[in-house]
């Protein structure tokens, strides 16, 4: 039965991750980059100042909301979104990209990230602009809402918008058990067993209990945990990877050369030429890049929409930073650690180690830190993947809420927590195939919505630039709904 499921899933996966899907994914990023006048570059200093820089200078960014307010701070929303994106994709995904796509796959990960910044930006802008408050007083936003209320508001598109919203929610719900649960837990269990001899079942039970304590507490408890966990785990991992690269600094130049050569040259293996080298590098780089930063999936917008922010563009800039931190920083450091370790023939791009996945990255860290290397990666995956599970539990919960109502979300949370045990004991290849499949299916309706509503994103962006950068006196565009627009205008900081 498992083999039959894997076979069917492989066929679906091949469809959703074929050339048309990659064109839609990257094409959307290119479109939004052009329409916003290359915002991620032309306003680089501005969005860095209002994201990373604001953490240290603006108390409103990190200030928690009152107990009765169900919104979370901008910093908490970013940490929760990063918790869901910085996961096994940054370690296992990068290793898989190098193994099957060669060093050139990293170049295509960068390309996906560059254009993905504006896809993620657009999703977040639309998420804030079309969000609503549910009966619990929580902000509810995401692709399902801008598909229904944005695309659906266009002439003759009401039914199409509603259908796409339901499809997105359904795919998101299924994806939360794949990318957001089973594949993450499976990686944790495998590494804990390999590094410390902990049985998979024991790992599954412990994580199920810990996750339950956090997830059942709702978004504010999830955000409270991730705002502490994400900065800690990211800084520790980045410092470890930088140290490993510095110890092998003599190979850095050759590593970068292999990345650019592999991106455009055919992949040589054992002296022979494989004609599909460029295709493999491009496909694996894009697939693993999307799995890592999730730009185009419409996933992180659901937690960004829970923020207490009033300006759609402000949250959009956090989306740009999210992709930048995840792929340009963390994934690149993982790749350079492996490429400079001596485990990859930088002339041919062939991985000469017998290790795969996280074991390959652990071995690479081992060349710098000895026996502590694999243990370091096992702990990193534990923190990265567990935080991803917490973030995705919120995404799946929001999709479930859209389909069945907010009162029923406790049912989803219980099922999600139970699936953690299953993820610890299932086959790794099946877990990853399921993740890739539902990622692709989830992206299709979301990207249709982003493209259709791109003029709205441009208007909101230009409105913000006119007010905040050019100093023009124009009315802000904060919400598609007059009642929320009026509410958001109250106390709006016009000097920011």
N, C-alpha and C positions, 0 to 999 in steps of 0.2 A: 504493500500500500504506500509506504514512504517513497519507494522508487517511482511509483506511478505519479504521486503528487509532485515529486521533483521534476519528472519529465514534462508534465503539463505546465508547471510553473516556469520551467526553462523556456518553453515555447512562448509563453506570455511575456516573460522577461526579455526574450529576444525581440519581441514586437515593440514593447514600450521603450526599449533602449536602443532601437535601431536609428538609422541616420535621420529620419524625419523627426524623431523625438529630440535628438541632439540639436538639430537645426532650430526647432521650436524653442528649446531651452536657451541656447546661446543667442539665438536671433532676438529673443525678447530682451535679453540683457543689452545687446547692441542697440536695439531700437530705443530703449529707455536712456541709454548713455547718450545717444545722438539727440534725442528730444530734450533732454535736460542739459544739453551743451557740455557734456563730459563733466558732470557735477562732481564726481569722485576725484577728479584731478584739478579742475578749475577752482574748486572751493575746498581743496585738501586741508589747508591750514584752518579754515573756518570750522569744518566738521570735526577735525581733531580737537580743536579748542573747546567745542561744545559737547564732546563725548569724553575722551580720556582726560583732557585738560580740566573739564568741569568737575570731575570727581574730587579734585583737590581745591577748587576755587569757589564752587557754588554749593552751598549747604542744602539748597532745595533739591538737588539731584539725588542726594543720598538720604534725605530726611524721610523717616517713616511716616505713613499716614496714621491718623487716629484709629483707635480700636474699632470704632463704629464704621469707619470708612473701609470698604472692601477693595479699594484700589491699592496698588503697590507703587513704590517709588520708581523713578526712571532707572536708577542703578540696579534695583532689584529685578526689574523686568529684563534688563540687559544680561544680568548674571544668570537668570533663569533661562533665557534664550541661549546664552553661551553654554550653560549646563547641558542643554539638549543637543547642542551642535558639537562641542568639544567632547568627543567620545572615542569609541574604538576606531572610527573613521580616521582619526588623526594618527593612529598607530598601526592597527591592523590594515586599514584601508590604504594607507601610504605604502606599506610593505607589499600588499597585493598589487598595487599599481606598478611598483618597481619590478616585481617578480614577473608579471604578465605583460606589462607595457614597456618595461625598460625605463631608464632614467628620463627619457623624453616625455613620459607620462606626467612628470612633475611640471613641465612647461605648460602642458594643456590644463593642469590643475590651476595654474596661475591665471591662464586666460579665462577659464570658467569663473574664477574668483573675481577678476577685474570687472567683467561684465555683470557677474552675479551681484556685485555690490549695488548696482542700480536696480536690479530686479528686486532684491531684498528691500531696498529703499522704497521702491514703488509699492510693494506689498504693505509695508508698514504705514506709509502715507494713506493708502486706501483703507487700511484697517482702522486707523484712528478716525478718519473722515466719516466712515459708515458704521461705526460701533454704536451699540445701544447698551442700556443697563437692563439686566434681568431682574426677576422678582426678588432676588437676594440682595440687590443693590450692587452687584458686581458688573464691571464693564464686560461686554461680550462683543468681540470683534474677530474678524478673520475672513478668509476668502469666501466662505459661505454667505456672509452678510453683504460683501460688496458684489457678489454675483447676483444675489437676490434683489438687493435694494439699489445697486448701481447699474449693472448690466440689465437687470430686469426692468428698470425704469425707462429704458430706451424703447422707442416705438416698436411694437410687435415682438418684443423680446422678453415679456413677462414670464411666459412659460419656460422658455429656454433658460433664463436666469435661475428660475426656481429649480429646474431639473439639475442644472450644473451644480447648484448649491448643495443639493442632496447627494449627488455623486461625489463631490469633494468631501463632504462630511463622512460618507461611507468609506471612501478610500483612506481618509485620515484615521478613521476608527481602526481599520484593519492595519494600517501602517504603524499605528502606535504599539501594536503587539509584535511587529517585526523589527523595524529600525529602532523603535523606542523601548523595546522590552527584551524579546528573546535573543536577538543577535548580541545585544550588550551583555546580558546575563551569561550567555553562552561563552563569551570571551573571558569574562571574569572567572567563571568556574574552571575553564580550561587552564588559565594561567595560575590560579591558586593551587590547582592540583599539580601542575608541572613544577612550580617554584617551591611550594611548601607542603605538597602531599595531602592537601585537604580534599576529601571526597566531594564530588560534584553536588551530591544531594545535600550535604552539610552546608555548602556554600549557598545553595538555593534556599534552604530553610532560613538561614541567618539573614540573607538579603530580603527575603519575603517579609520577615518580621520588621526589619529596619525600615523598609519602604512603606509598609503599612502604617507605621507610627507617624511618618511624615505626610504621605499622600492623603490619608483620611482627615488630616488637619486642614486641607484646602489650600488655595493659592498663597495665602499669607504665610502659612507655615512652610510651604515649599520654597517661597521666595526668601524667607528668613534663613533657611538652611543653605540655599545656593549662593546667597550673597557673601557667605563666609567660606564656603567650600570652593567655589570657582576661582576667586583670586588666589587662594592658597595653592590649589593644585596646579593652576596655570603657571604661576611664578616658579614653583619648585621644578616643574617639568622643563620650562624654558631655560632656567639656570643650568639644569643637568645637561640638556642638549647643547647649550652654548659651550659648556665646559668640555664636553666630548669633542665638539668641532675644533675648539682651540687646541686641544691635545693632538689633533690630526690636521692642524692648520696647513701643513704642506700639501694636502690632498684637496683643499678647497677649490683651487683653480681648476684642477682636472675634473672635479665633481660638477662644477657649473658648465664646463665645456661639454661633458657627457650629456647633461640635461638638454642643452641647445642642439647638440649634434643628434641626439636621439629623437628629438621632436620632429626633425625634418629628413633625417637619413634613415635608410633601411636598417633594421636590426640584424646584426651579424651574430650568429651562434655557431661556435665550433668551427669558424672559418667559412661557414656557408652563409648565404643571404636568404632571408625570409622576406618575401615581397610584401607581406602584410604588416611589416614593422611599423610604418607610420600610422596605419589604421589602428593597430593594437595600442600604440602609445596614446593616440588621440582618444580612442574609446575608453580605455581604462583610466586615463587621466580625468576625463570628463565625468565618468560614472563615479569614481572615487571622490572627485572634487565635490560633486553634488551631495554624495552621501555624507561628506564631512561638513560642509557649510550649509546645506539644505536650501540655498537660494533657489527660488523658483517653485519650491514645494508648497509655499503658503503656510508653513508650519509655525515658525517663530512669531509671525504676526499675531497669533492668538494670545501669546503672553505679553507682547509689546502693547497690545490693545488694552491690557489690564492696568497699564501705567496711569499715574495721575497727571500725565502730561496733557497740555491743552493744544499745543501746536503739532499738527501732523508731521511737518517737516523735521521737527526736533526728534521725534521718534524714528523718522526715516533715517536720520543721520546715525542713530544708534545701530540701525540695521546695516549701514555701510561699515561701521566699525566692527560689528559682529563678524562679518565675512572676512574683513581684513585680519582680525586677530586670529580667527580660526584657521584659515588657509595660508595666507601670506606669511604669517608668523609661525604658528605651531606646526602645520604640515610641512612647511619648508625646512624647519629645524629638524624634524624627524627624518626627512629625506636626506638632508646633508649629513646627519649622524650616520646613517646607513652607508651612504656613498663614500664617505671618507674613512670608513672603518676597515677597508680592505676586503670586505665580503662581496664586493661587486667589481667585476672587471670593467674598468672605466673606458677601455678601448672598444669593447664589444657590447657593453651594457648588460652582460650576462651575470646573474646572481650565482656566485660560485659556492655559496653555502647551501647546505641541505635543509636549512631551517626555513620555515614559512611563517607568514603572519606576524604575530607579536613576538614569536620566538626569534625571528630574524632581527627585529628591532632590539630585543633583549640581548642577543649575541653582539649586536653592534655596540650597545652601551657597555657590554662586558669587555670589549677591547679597550675601553677607556677606564672602567671602574672595576674590572675583575669580576669576581663572583657576585658582587653587589649589583652588577648591571641587570641581569635577568630579574632579580628581586625588585629592583627599582621600577622596571617596566610592569611587573605584575601588580605592584601597588598603584602605579599610575593608572593602569587600566581599571583597577578596582574603583578608584576615585572618579575617573573620567566617565566610565560606563554607568556607574551608579547614579551620578548626577544627571546623565542623559535620561535615565529611566524616570527620574523625578520630573524633569522638564516635560518629557513626552506624556507622562500621565495627565498633565494639565491639558495638552493638546487634544489627546483622545477624549478627555472629559468634556471639553468644549464641543467637540464634534458630536458626542453622545447627547449633550444638552440640546444642541440644535435639532437633532432628530427626534428626541424623546422628552425634552423638557428638563429644566434644572433640578426638579425634585428627584428625578430618576438617576442622577449622576452617581449616587452612592453605589448603585448596582454595578456600573462600569468600574468604579474604583476597586471594588471587591474582586471582580473577575480579573482585572489588570494585575492585582497583587498576587492572585493564585497562579497566573501564567508565569510569574517569575520562576517558580519551581520547575515548570516545564522547560523554560529556556535554559536552565542549568544542565539539563540532561539530554537535549535534542542534538541532532547532527548539525555541525557548524555550517556545512555548505548549504543545507536547506535553509537555515536561519538567514544567511546572507542573500540567497536567491529570493526569498520572500521579501526581504527588505528592499532589494533593488526593484522588484516588481511593483510593490505598492507605492514606492517613491515615484516611479514613473507614472502610474495611474493617477496618483494624487496631483502631480504637477500639471497634467493636461487641462482640467477645468480651471485651475488657478491661473495658468498662463493665458488662457483665453480671456479671462476676466481682466488681467493686467493689461493686455494688448487693447482690448475694447475700451478700457477706461483710462488709457494713457493720456488722452487730452486733459482729463481731470487732474491727473498727477502733475502735468505740465503747468496748468493754471495755478494749482496750489503752490507749487515750487516757485513760480514766477512771483506770485503774491508775497510769499515769504521773503524772497530775495529783495523785492522792491521795498518792503517795510523794514527789514532787519539790516540789510547791507547797503541799499541805496538811500535809505532814510525817507522814502516817499510816504505820504499820508494817505493810505488806502485802507479800506475795511478788511480785516483778516478773514481768511477762509478756514474755519475750524471744524465744521460739521456739515453734512448734507441735510441735517434736520434742524429746522428753525428753533425748536425748543432747546436742543442741545447746544446749538450755536450761541444762543443767548446766555445759557448757563456757563459756557466756556469763556465767553467774553468777560464775565464778571471776575475782576481781580487779575486779568491778563497782564503780564509784565511787558509793557510796550517798550521798555528800555533795553531789553535783552537783545 
